[in-house]
C-alpha cells in the first residue's frame, strides 16, 4: 500500500509538471483532452483554428434549418471505453438503426455488401461474376503487388469490372495500382464462394456483414452534437480561433496565426501530418522530403433539402456508375428527424452527397451542385419535378477527406513518426497518423485517449501501431 501511495504521488507530480499542448479539436484532440481531464491533469491546452469543434465530424445547420455532416458518419464502436463515453455524453439522446445500404448498378438496387447479394443482378451479370469468383477460387493468388491486383485476385474479373474497380476509382480518386491493400481488414467484405452461390440459389438477401450493421446517431445536432458534448467537458482548456502556424520543436513552442504562442513539454498533434511537417522549424530536409510522399484526396459535400416527404427506408447508397459524380448518398433525414426543419419528416427530406476530387479526378467546383442534382435524377433517387422542391443547397469543400494508403506510406510513417516522437511530438488521428484503416470516429477518439494513457500512465497504445 505504501509503495502504491508513493507511486500515485509521483505520478501526480509528473502529470502536473508537464505542459501538454494539443493541436486540433476534432475527435482525436477532444479524446485526448477529455482523458487528460479525466485523469486530473491540469496543465494542458487544446488549440482549435475554427470557432467550432469536431473537425471532420462537425455538423452545420443551414439557413433553411437543415443539419448537415461532413460526409456520411455513423456511430459504432470497437471499444468499451468509447461505448461508455457515448452513453455518458449523449445520455440516451440518440437513435439506433439497423443499417440498410444499397448499391446502384445498371438501374438496379443491390443490397450491401454487393458480393453477397448477386441475385439482384441480371442472369448474364450473375454468371460473369460467378465465373470470375470460381476462377480465383481455383487459382488462389495472394501475391498481389497493389490494391488493383488484390481486387482482381480476390473478386475475379466479373465482380471487379462491374463494381469493385469503378467504385474504388471513384471513391479514392487515386490510381489503384499505386495503393497498398494491407489496410483492408474489415473495410471490404472478402468472398465466401459457397455462401455467394447459396444466396443466389435460395434467393436470400445477406446484409448483416460488417461492424456498422447497427449504428447510433445523435438525436439532435448531427454527428457534431456528440463532439459539442465533448467540448463541454474540456472547455477549461479549449481555445478556439487559435490556429497553429509554426512549431519550433527545438524550443518547444507553438506559434499562432494571431501572433500568440504556447510553450509545451509534450505536443499532441492532430492536424494533417504533411502540414505539421511543413510547419516545423528548424526544417529537416529529409523529413520534409518524406512527408511530400504522403498522398490524400479532397471532397465536395452537397446537401439538398426538399420540401416533401420521402418514403425510402435506405440509410446510404453507393454509386459506381459514371452517370453521377458522387460515390455515396445518405438519406440524412433517416438518421434523425431533427436533421430537417422542425424535425418534420412529413414535410421535408434531405440527401447528402459525397464526391471525391483530386489531380487524378478533377471535378468542376462551380457546377458540382448542378451535376449532383442531375446525378440524383439519373440514379432514380429523385424525379425531374423534384428540382422545383429544393429549398436548401448546402455546399462544403473539404481539402482533406481520405489519407491514401499508398505503396510507400508505411515506409514514410516509419521514418516520420519516430522523428516526431523523439522530439516529444505525438501525431495522431485520421490525418495526424495518416492511417485510413484506423480513421473511424471510435478509432480517432481512442487514439487521443490512448496516447494520453501512454504519456501519463505508461500504457501501450493499441490503435496507433506502426
N, C-alpha and C positions, 0 to 999 in steps of 0.2 A: 504493500500500500504506500509506503514512504517513497519507494522508487517511482511508482506511478505518479505520485503527487509532485515529485521533483521534475519528472518529465513534462507533466502538464504545465508546470510553472515555466519551465524553459521554453516550451512551445509557445506559450502566450507571449513571452518576451520577444521571441523570434518573429512571431506574427506581427506584433505591434511595431517592431523596429524597421521593417522593410516597407518601403513605399511601392505600391503596385499601381501602375497606370495601365488602363485598358483602352484600346482604340477600337471604337465601333460598338454601338448599342443594338446590334442585331441579335439573333438567338444565341450565338456563342458568347458575345460580350455580356449580354444580360445574364446568361447562365453562370459566367464567371463571377460577376458582381453579386448575384444572388447567393452563390456559395460562399463568397468572402463574408458577406453579411451574416450568413447562417453560422459560420464558424467564429464569428465575433471579431473578425479583423476590421480595424477602423481606418487604417492608413492606406486608402486607395481612392482612385477617381476614375470615372468612366466617361470618356470623351466621345461625343456623337456630333458629326458635322451637320446633321439635319435638325429641324425643330420637331421631329417625331422619332419614335423608336421602332425597332422591328426589322430594319434593313430590308432584305428581300422577302421578309414575312410581314411587312407593314400592310396596312389597308387604308383605303381612302374613300371618302363619301363625296360624290359629285354634286353639282348644283341642283340636279333633279331629285336627289335623295337616294340614289343607288349606291351601294357599297361594293368596292372592288378590291381584290387582292392583286399582288404582283405575280400573277400566274396561278396555276391550279395547285393549291395546298390543302392537305387534309391531315388530321391529327391521328397518328398511330404510333406505336412505340415498341422498342426492343428492350426497354429498361424499366424496372420497378420504380426507380427514383423519379424518372420523368412522368410515369403514370401517377405517382403520388403528388407530384408537383402540379399536374393538370387539375387534379381534384381539388387541391388547396387553392389554386389561383382562380379557377372558374367556378368553384363551389356549386357544381351541378348545373351551371347555366350553359349547357351545351346540348347539341342534338347528336344522336347516334344513328349512323346509317349503314345499311348493307350496300357495298359497292355494286353499282350497275354501270359497267363501262363497255363500250362498243367500238368496233372498227367499221369505217365506211369503205366498202370495196365494191367497185363496179355497180353502184346503185343498190347494193345490199347492205344490211346491218349484220355484222358478225360479232357475237359476244367475245369479250376479252377473257382469257388470252386466246388470240387468234388461232394458234396451232392446235388448241384443244377443241375447237368448235368449227371444224372444216365443213360439217354437214350443211351449213348455211350457204355454201358456195354452189355454183353450177356443177353439173356432172363432170365436164371436161376439166375444170379447175381442181376439183377434188382429186381426180385421177392423177393429174400432174403433180399435185402436192404429195400424194401417197407414193407415187413412183420415185420422186426425189428423196422422200424420207426412207423408203426401203433401200435405196441405193446407198445412202450414207450409213444406214444400219449395217449393211453387208460389208461396207468398206470403211470401217471406223478409222478416221484420220484426226488425231489430236494434235498433229504437228502444224498448227496454224501460225502463220507469220504475223497476222494482224487481224483486226476486227472484221474486215471484209471477208477474209478467208474463213474465219471462225463461223460467221453466219452461214456461209455456203456449206462448210463441212458439218455443221450442226443441223441445219434445217433442209438441206437439199435445194436443188435448183428451182422447183416449183414454188415452194413457200417463200424462198428468198426473193425470187423475181416478183412475186405477187405482192408481198407485204414487207418482209424484213429489210431488204435493201432500200426500197424507196422511202419507207418510213424513217429509217435511221439516217438516211441522207438528208431528209427534211428537218428532223429534229436537231441533229448535230450541226448541220451546215458546214461540215468539215470532211475532207476526204477520208473515207472509212479505211483505206489502205494505210493511212498514217496513224491510225488509232490502235492501241493495245486492246486486248479483250479480257484481261485478267481482273478487271473491275466489276465484272458482270454479277457474280454471286446471285442474289435474289432479284436483281433488276430485270432479268429476262427469264421467262419460263423455258427450260430446255424440254426436250421431247421424250415422252414415253410412247413409243410407237404402238404398242398393243393398246394403250389407253386411247390414243387417237383413233385407231381403227374401230375399237369397241364403241366409242361415242358416235361414230358415223353409222354403224350398223344399228345401234339402239336408238338413234335419233335423240341423243341425250346432250343437253347443254352442260358444260363443265366450266363453271365460273368461279370456283372457290379459291383458285390458286393465289398466293401472294400474301404478304404481311398486311396489306391495306384492304383486304376483302371486307372488313368492317372498319369504320373510322368515326371519329368525332369531329365536331365543328362548333366553335363558339356561337352562342345564341345571338349575340349582338356584337357588332364591331368588326366582323370578318376575322380572319386569322390574326390580324393586328390587335384585335381585342384581347387576345391572350397576352401579348407582349406589353400592352399597356398595363395589364395587371402585374407583370414582372416589374415594370418601371416603378410602380407604386411601392415596391419593397426595397428599391435601391435608390430612391430619389435623393437621399442624403449625399451620395457621391456622384450623381449623374449631372453632367454638364452638356447641354445641348447647344447647337450652333458653335461648336468647338472643333473645327476641322484641323486635324494634324497634317502639316505640310512637309515637315522635315524631322528626322530622328537622328540626333547625334549620339551614336552608340558608344563612343569613347567617353563622353562626358555625361552620359545617361540623362539626356533631355529631349523632350518632345516640343517642337515649336509649332505654334498655331497660326492659322490664317489671320486672326485678329491682332497678331503681334505678341500674344502671350506665350508662356512656356510652362511646361510641367516637368519637374525633375522626377526621376524614378530610380528604384533599385532593380525592379523587375518590370518588364513590359510584356503585356499580353496583347497581341495584335490580331485583329480580325479583318482589316482592310485587305483587298486583293494582294497576294504575295508579290506580284510583279511591281505594283505601285509602291509597296513598302520598300522593296529593294532600291527602287529609283529615288526614294526619299531619304535613304541612308547617307549620312556623312560621318567620317570621310568615305569617299567612294572606293569600293573594292571592285576593280575592273573585272576580275574573274567571276565574282558573284553576280555582278550586273549582266555579264555575258550569259551566265547560266539562266538567269531569270528571263532573258529575252527569248529563250527557247520554249517558255510556257505559252500555251495557246488557250484561248477562250472564245466563246461566241456571245452575241448580244441578242436582244429580243424586243419585239413590239407586243405590247398588251393592248388589245382593242376590246373595250367593253361596250355592249349595246343594250340599252334598256328599252323595252317595248311596252306599249300601253294596251296590253291584252293578256288574257290568261293562256298558259301553256300547259297541256296535259301530260307532257313527256315525263317519264319516270327515270330516264337516263341521268347518271351523275356526270360523267365526262366521256368524251368520244375522241378517237384517233383518226387522222386523215392522211393516208399515204399518197393520195392521188394528186395529180397536177392541176386539177380544176379549182383548187383553193390554195391560198398562201399559207394558211395556218396548219399546224400539225396536231393541235389539240383544241377542243372547245369544251367548256364547262357550263352546264346548266346551273348557273350560280345561285339562282333562286331556290334550287332544290336543297342546297346545303343549309340555308336558314331563310325563313320568310322575311327576316329583317334585313336581308340583302337588297330588298326592293322597298320603295317608298311606303311608309306606314305599315310595313310588314304585310301588305295586302297582295297576296299572290293570286287573288281572284281578278285583279285588275292589271297586274304587271308581271313580267318575267324578264330575265336578264341572261345574256350569253357572254361569256368571257373567252376570248380567242387569243391564242399564242402563236406567234410567228418568229422563227429564228432568222437572223440575218448575220452575214459575215462577208469577208472578202471573197469567199468561195460561193456565197449565196446572197448576192446583192438584192435588196428589196427597196423600192422607192418609198421613202417615208411620207412623201407628200400625198400619195394616193393609197396608202395601205388601208385606211379605213374604208374607202370605197371598194377596194379589192376584197376586203374581208366580207363586206355585205354581199357582194356578188358571189363569193365563195360559199357563203351560207345558203344562198339560193341554189347554186349549182349542186350542193350537197344534200338538198332537200330538207334542211333544217328550218327554213322559213320560206314563205311564198313571196313572189314579187310584190304583192299588195302590202306585205308587212313593212316594206320600206317607209310607207306613209305613217306607220305606227311607232317609229323610232323616236323616242323623246329624250334619249341620252346617248351621247357618243363620247366615251371615255377613252383617252389615249395615253399610253406611257411608253417611253423609250428607255429600255433597261440596258445599260452598257455591258454589264456582266451578268449572264444568265447561267451558263454551264462552263465549268472548267473542263477542258478536253483531256481525257486520258491518252495522251499521245504516246508513241512508242518509246520516247525518251523521257517521259515525265518523271518516272521513279528515279532515274539517274540524276535528274536535276534536283529533285527533292532531297536525295541522299547527300547532296553537296550543300544545298542552301539551308535546310532546316538545322543541321548541326552547326553551321557557321553562326546562325542567329542565336541558337541556344547557348553556344559558347560565350556569347555576349549578352546573356540573360534576356533574350527576346524570344518569346514563345508565340509562334504564329499558328493560329488555329481557326477552324470554321470552314465553311463551304469553299471560300476562295482564299482564306488565310492559310489553309493547309493544302488546298488545291486537289482534293480528292473527292470526286463526284460520288464515289461509292459510299462515302460516309458523310453525305451532304444533306440528308433529310433533316427535318426540324429537330427530331429527337436526337439524332447524331450530333447536330450542331450545338444544341444546348448542352449535351453531355460532354462535348469536347471542352467547353468552358468550365463545367463543373470538375471534370477530371484533371485538367491542367492545374486548377487551384489545389485539388487534393494532392497532386504530385508536389507542388511547391511548398505547401504548408504541412502536409501530413506524411509525405514521402511515399505515397501510394503510386503504383504504376498506372499509367494511362492505358486504357483498353481500346478506346475508339480510334484515337490518333496513333496508329502504329505504322512505322515505316517497314 
